[in-house]
Amino acid sequence: MADEQAETGNATVEHLLREIPAVHESTSCIKVLEQFHENKKLYAIPVVNDKGRPVGIVVRHDLTEYFSKQYVKELKGKKPITNLMDENPIVVDRSTGIEDVARIILDAGMEHMVSGFIITKEKRYYGMANGYDLLNEMTSRKQKHLFGLAHFDQLTGLPNRTLLMDRLNQAISVSNRALRAISLLFIDLDGFKPVNDTYGHAIGDRLLKEVAERLAGCLREGDTAARLGGDEFVIVLLESDLERAMTVAHRILGTLRVPYEFGKKTISSISASIGIAEYPEHAEDIDSLLTSADNAMYLAKKSGKNQFAVFGQE
């Protein structure tokens, strides 16, 4: 139940690197053709100069088709590969982003998806990447991005209601097998609406992000902090008895009361009302567990805020 959102950015083409040996620009066409025959998996071979800098690329299909007739080999085979190479390959530095190189290929032409592109390090040949790997990476990143949109709150990065329900389902299944209780804390911020009204939504969003960080800092590995929406959060404590749930609630109340500093603005009016419910003592399923904790939270708020209440207890 680690609260980690799938990464969708910061990947570079170095992630796609294939260590394909380059040939020198003076290498004969026949020698390069032999390399293609020896390695059937090669789509293309890069060509470099004396300084190790790429000057071109040779595509398997083009070279093998050109030398398909014996007399052509006899006439042209000994000529340097520079006579038949593509002098305008796509060349990118290893730090180029995946999204950027995809745009470069779209602009240059989709034929480069087959031949691939050259990767450099300090302008020297470093390796190659092919279009198929790029497509697979783009597809994978898109899927991760969609998963993130569907399962994580886009403001705080915490699990949203969808992922919370899934994790609660798993937690209850484990609880039933291990005969260990689950504690659920329903948290509603006190004083958040006046912050939005006074300082604007930008500051309100920054405050919610910091609340999320503070909540995560109160938990142990395996527990879950989720945002339901607005200023409502839920904490799921695995293998937790009521005593531990109350200890965590005290910790959360304390950390959320600490003033929030945003530049020259200091906000010290934030606290929380927390409702605590346990499975299976206070509920038989997920919906009733959430309802019980929610009812306890309203009791805490009605009793003066900045405190917690346990379901079924005054």
Buried (B, 14 or more C-beta within 10 A) or exposed (E): BEBEBBEBEEBBBBEBBBEBEBBBBEBBBBBBBEBBEEEEEBBBBBBBBEEBBBBBBBBBEBBEEBBEEEEEBEEBBEEBBBEBBBEEBBBBBBEBBBEEBBEBBEEEEEEBBBBBBBBBBEEEBBBBBBBEBBEEBBEEBEEBBEBBEEBBBEBBBBBBBEBBBEBBEEBBEEBEEEEBBBBBBBBBBBBBEEBBEEBEEEBBEBBBBBBBBBBBEBBEEEBBBBBBEEBBBBBBBBBBBBEBBBBBBBBBBEBBBEEBEEEEEEBEBBBBBBBBBBBBBBBEEBEEBBBBBBBBBBBBBEEEBBBBBBBEEE
